[in-house]
């Protein structure tokens, strides 16, 4: 997916960057949805983000040899 930056140059979006952005947003949403105190939110955010990021990386690595 290509995007046009404000100065008009073309930039490429990396799938891994988009995956990390998605994991970040989902982890923030779940942290605010399920926890009411700041410490609980931080812990849930960290766990959720790491599980999504590492899980996606490992799943991609396992699927790499297959077409």
Secondary structure, DSSP 8 states (H G I E B T S, - for coil): -EEE-TTS-EEE--HHHHHHHHHHHHHHHHHHHH--SHHHHHHHHHHHHHHHHHHHHHHHHHHTT--
